[in-house]
Every structure is written in C-alpha cells, then in structure tokens.
Amino acid sequence: MNLSTIKNLLKDDHKPKFMALDFIKYIGPGLLVTVGFIDPGNWAANVSAGASYGYTLLWMVTLSTIMLIVLQHNAAHLGIVTGNCISEASTATLKPKLNKLVLGSAVLAAVSTALAELLGGAIALNMLFGIPIKLGTVLVLCLILWMLFTNSYKKLEKWIIGFVSIIGISFIFELSLVHIEWGKAMISWVKPSFPKGSIPIIMSVLGAVVMPHNLFLHSEIIQSRQWNLKDESVIKKQLKYEFMDTFFSMIVGWAINSAMILIAAATFFTQKVNVTELSQAQQMLTPLLGNTASVVFALALLFAGISSSVTAGMAGGSIFAGIFGEPYDIHDIHTKIGVAITLVGAAIVIFFITEPFKGLIYSQMLLSIQLPITIFLQIYLTSSKKVMGKYANTRFDKTALWIIGLIVTALNIMLLLSFIL
C-alpha cells in the first residue's frame, strides 16, 4: 500500500460512510431531547389521564409526538446547516437589546424546567428511601453537577441512552403485570376524544410536551455529528439521518408516555381509583400490583429526573454561552456559569417552596409564558435566507410550523389561564 492510498483512506475516515444502517451512528441527540418528553412533569399528567379516563386520551400522546417531531427536526436543521445553535444564531441576527431579552427569558425557562426535573428526582428518592424533598434535591443537584462538569458530551450521551433504556424496560415490566385492552388502545391512539372534564389534562399534556430548552438543546447537540458543512451532499445526508434519529427517538418517547397511560388505565381506572400525584400513584400500585411494581415505578421516575436534569443543565449552559456567541463547552467559563445558574438557581427556588406540587405549577406557568417566544424565534431564524441560505424553510414548512406554533401557543395560554383563574 503506497502513501497516496494511505492518505486517501485517512481522508475518507473523516467523512461519513453512508450505508443502509449507517444512521445508527447518528442516534443519540434525539434521545437526549426525548428525555424532556418523558420528564417528571409529564408523568403526573399521564397517570392522571389514564386513571381518570382510561384509554380515551391516548390520542393526545400521538398528536403531541407529531408536533414535537416537526419542531425538533426544524431546530436540528438550523444546527446542521449553520453550525450554530438557536442561541448563537439569535445573537448573530437580532439586535443586542432584543437578543438579551429573548435569551434571558430562555435562561429563566431553563431554570424553571430544571426546578421540575430536580423535584421529580427528589420525589423519587422520597418514594424509595423516605429522604426529605429538600435533602433529596441537594443530592440530585450534586450528582447532576458532577455528571456535567466531569464528563464529556459523548459520555453524557451514553449515560442518557442508558437511563432512557432503563425507563423503557421498567415500563415493559410494568405492562407485563397488567391486562391491556389493546383493541381499545389502538383506536384511542388515533381517535380524538374529549370526555367531560378532560380539557385541563389535554391542555396540560399537549401544551407542556414542547419545551423551550429542548429546542435550544437539539440545535446544539446535533453538532456532535457534524462532518463537513462545506459539502452539500454531506449536509443533505446529515439532515436525512438526523430526521431518522429524531423520528426514532420521539417514537421511543411516544411509547413510554403511552405506557404510563396504559398502566394507569389498566390499574387505577379499572379499580376506580382517582390519582393526581406521583407519590400517590406509587403508593396505590403496591396493593394493586405488589411492592416490586411500585419500586420499579419509583426507580424509573428517579432515572427520568436525573436524565432530564442533565439535559436542562446542558440547555441552560448552551443558551447562556450563546449570548456571548459561543457554543456549549463545559470547559468554557460562560457554559459553566450557564449550567450553574440553571441548576443551582432551580435548587434555591425549591428551598422556598413549601409544597412540591405548587413548584411544578409555577414552573409550568413560566414555561407557558416563554415557550411562544422560543418557537417563533426558531421559525424566524429557520425561515431567514440570511441565516439558512437555500436551506431556509419552504412555504409548506413555514405553514406547518406556524400552525403548530399557534396551536402550542394557544394551549399554553389556556393552560396559563387555568393556573391563574
């Protein structure tokens, strides 16, 4: 083998070899985003939906997943084409004062998200070991800060994939213990239904499934799969494989969220047990399915809380670094400050909350206010030829994004009003 051949082989190693199953190497960023789709904030709503209405509200998981796929793919699209996350692109495009206002609100949204995620992990520790919520919050916070400050992105990605796998296996185990009426479930996944009194739950699930920090995060972490932005064929194949990663990952989220409703429907609904809180759900599972089932439920919640706290911290670091026109880099001071503001700030707020459930409500209120800002910022950036060049949104893309954006915004406004009134 001569020197020229060796050079060509080395050169080829820096380009993706696009084979039939090559997309497997792209799986990862989407699963990190999926964690936000199965975070503790969604658990209570899913359990309440299944306990109160059986299988009839499964359709809202399907609809929310479709909306999420479109928005998250669009956010990743920006990261692939420009090499910037939403925060960096905003800094480069918007006027400084407006940019700081928009991204400042996004940092607050990340703090609000982290509040719910840390609380979820603390509630799980309380379920498993009787640890007080505030002490549990500190323990989860210390673990998350250690994970973020001592591990590279690739290691974190592996951690999260492992955690999501454990959550999925946990619900497969739970499903094996109950009798599911699959015929009713199949119909309910595709047939919209609005039982009396169900609107608040429908608003809660559909309105809360799209989260501001996830849109920023996806546009950032997709760049871990970057190859060569100057090669048009590479960009097109990256977009293709990214969509497959997003689609696959969101389907995983759809399956786990569906499993929560199925289990609640098969246990609480059939026994006419009204369940509105996670700790109550875990307690009620013991007499219905045994102690093992309740422990597995709490463990899955713990891993969901840990995973979503990690991604919330990463998102906060990415948004804050983007204000300074920098990418997420845990070795950079701006990223470190962003991570600390997000997680430590959330933990401090928890210490001033007397009732954990109220903390979740407050966090959702802030997210409801900020989410439209992020969605329409993203649509503005991805529709701009100045930012995206020839990869800017088509007319069809714009229409679909605006429809989804308006639906999600309306749902969040309704959800916000339901908290206030």
Secondary structure, DSSP 8 states (H G I E B T S, - for coil): --HHHHHHHHHHHTS----TTGGGGG-SHHHHHHHHHSSHHHHHHHHHHHHHHTTTTTHHHHHHHHHHHHHHHHHHHHHHHHS--HHHHHHHHS-HHHHHHHHHHHHHHHHHHHHHHHHHHHHHHHHHH---HHHHHHHHHHHHHHHHHHS-HHHHHHHHHHHHHHHHHHHHHHHHTS---HHHHHHHHHS----TT-HHHHHHHHHHSS-HHHHHHHHHHGGGG---TT-HHHHHHHHHHHHHHHHHHHHHHHHHHHHHHHHHIIIIITTT----SHHHHHHHHHHHH-HHHHHHHHHHHHHHHHHHHHHHHHHHHHHHHHHTT----TTSHHHHHHHHHHHHHHHHHHHT-S-HHHHHHHHHHHHHHHHHHHHHHHHHHHH-HHHHGGGS--HHHHHHHHHHHHHHHHHHHHHHHHHH-
